[in-house]
Amino acid sequence: MITIIGVGHVFNIAEPVAFIIKQLWPDAVLVELDEVRYKIMTGEYKAAEPSEEQKKQISKLYRHTAEYQDGLSREYGSQTGAEMLIAVSSGKALGAEIGFIDKAAINVLDEVWAEMPFWERRRYSWSMFVDRHRGKRKAEKTAAEFARDSDA
């Protein structure tokens, strides 16, 4: 049996994720996270402070998106990706195989951005700007709409 747990990286849902995993006692837990990002989040991998050249290579889009998620997470009293960390630790505690099934996050946004039409890029940028001012209220409305639609 395969169970997919839908998550939002900014919401405080780590406990429910851990509960579900512990109840299911899976053979494997797969998370939408790349292994390097996981190790950075857990402190297992401590990269040196990036050089100016490396900072230039990290896209502005990636930095802004990460800052946006971190800010929204703080509004919800959470840590960005906390549900992923708890999924891994819960799986490990049960002896489940852990799989990191995402491409390197730093590259994904740049690849998606390159494929987006001009107006979609504008809409994405505008959305991030507006969300900085109405972030939590808008996210709660979207979450409520999603929950209502999934109940149907």
Summary of the structure (lengths in Angstrom):
residues: 152
radius of gyration: 17.0
end to end distance: 23.5
largest distance: 50.6
contacts: 373
relative contact order: 0.18
helix: 64%
strand: 5%
